[in-house]
Amino acid sequence: MLLLCPATQRTNAPFTPRVDKARHQQRASHRAVFSLNASAHAGAFLHRAGPKPFSVARSSKGNYPVYSEMRNNNRRSTVLRKYSGDVKALIKELEAVTGRTVIQRNGCLDVLGNHNAIITKWLYKCGF
């Protein structure tokens, strides 16, 4: 005879959460596409051997100076700071890595969209 708790109507069976399979598959496929795109874009200019004509310094805590900001109308923008050297070469490579146009503003490089993970991975692979 199986006894149920009258207050909660539970049995001793293990808990199995409900999963909306369509939503779960959609999120999983989005993550997979993003990770594939990020690794493909980040390796776009790694075939060039030798030093880069630009450099990117790290922050005082040792992190990359890549930040995300909210622009008007809830647009997310990625900002790269603390760079030096050939700015045109850096802009050209960032455009190839992210697939978006890069704008130079007040000593910062702005990329429309959230590209923190892609740019950080690319900087790491470049050796900065």
C-alpha positions in Angstrom: 0.0 0.0 0.0 1.4 3.4 -1.1 0.9 6.2 1.5 0.7 9.8 0.4 1.3 12.8 2.5 -2.1 14.6 2.7 -0.6 18.1 2.7 1.7 17.8 -0.3 0.4 14.7 -2.1 4.0 13.5 -2.5 5.3 10.0 -2.8 8.8 8.7 -2.1 9.6 8.8 -5.8 12.5 11.0 -7.0 11.6 14.5 -8.2 11.6 14.9 -12.0 11.3 18.5 -13.1 9.1 19.5 -16.0 11.0 20.7 -19.1 9.6 22.5 -22.0 11.4 20.5 -24.6 11.0 23.0 -27.5 12.3 25.9 -25.5 15.2 23.8 -24.1 16.2 22.7 -27.5 16.0 26.2 -28.9 18.3 27.5 -26.2 20.7 24.6 -26.6 20.9 25.2 -30.4 21.4 28.9 -29.9 24.3 28.2 -27.5 25.9 25.8 -29.9 25.7 28.2 -32.9 27.1 31.0 -30.8 30.1 28.9 -29.6 30.8 27.8 -33.1 30.6 31.3 -34.5 32.8 32.6 -31.7 35.5 30.1 -32.2 35.4 30.6 -36.0 35.6 34.3 -35.8 38.2 34.4 -33.1 40.6 32.3 -35.2 40.1 34.4 -38.4 43.4 36.2 -38.2 45.5 33.7 -36.2 47.2 32.4 -39.3 49.4 35.5 -39.5 52.7 34.7 -37.8 54.7 37.4 -36.1 53.9 40.4 -33.9 50.8 42.5 -34.5 51.2 46.1 -35.5 49.1 47.1 -32.4 49.0 46.2 -28.8 46.2 46.0 -26.2 47.2 46.6 -22.5 45.4 44.8 -19.7 43.6 46.7 -16.9 45.1 47.1 -13.5 43.4 43.9 -12.3 44.8 41.9 -15.2 41.6 41.7 -17.2 41.1 42.6 -20.8 39.8 46.2 -21.4 36.7 44.9 -23.1 33.4 46.4 -21.8 29.8 46.3 -22.7 27.6 49.4 -22.5 23.9 50.1 -23.0 23.2 52.7 -25.7 19.9 54.5 -26.4 16.9 52.3 -27.2 18.5 49.3 -25.3 21.2 48.7 -27.8 24.2 46.9 -26.4 27.6 48.0 -27.5 31.0 46.5 -26.9 33.9 48.9 -26.2 37.6 48.2 -26.4 40.0 50.5 -24.6 43.7 50.7 -23.8 45.1 50.0 -27.3 48.1 51.5 -29.1 49.9 51.1 -32.4 48.3 50.9 -35.8 44.7 51.7 -35.2 43.6 51.0 -38.8 45.0 47.4 -38.6 43.2 46.9 -35.3 39.9 48.1 -36.7 40.3 45.9 -39.7 41.0 42.8 -37.7 38.1 43.6 -35.2 35.7 43.9 -38.1 36.8 40.6 -39.5 36.5 38.9 -36.1 33.1 40.3 -35.1 31.6 40.7 -38.5 30.4 44.2 -37.6 31.6 47.7 -38.3 33.9 49.3 -35.7 33.7 53.0 -34.8 36.5 54.9 -33.2 35.2 57.3 -30.5 37.2 59.3 -27.9 40.1 56.8 -27.7 37.7 53.8 -27.6 36.7 51.3 -30.3 32.9 50.7 -30.4 31.3 47.6 -31.9 27.5 47.4 -32.1 26.3 44.2 -30.3 27.5 42.1 -27.4 30.8 40.7 -28.6 32.7 40.5 -25.2 33.3 36.8 -25.4 34.5 36.8 -29.0 36.9 39.8 -28.6 38.2 38.5 -25.3 38.9 35.0 -26.8 40.5 36.6 -29.8 42.8 38.8 -27.7 43.8 35.8 -25.6 44.7 33.8 -28.7 46.7 36.7 -30.1 48.8 36.7 -27.0 47.8 40.0 -25.4 
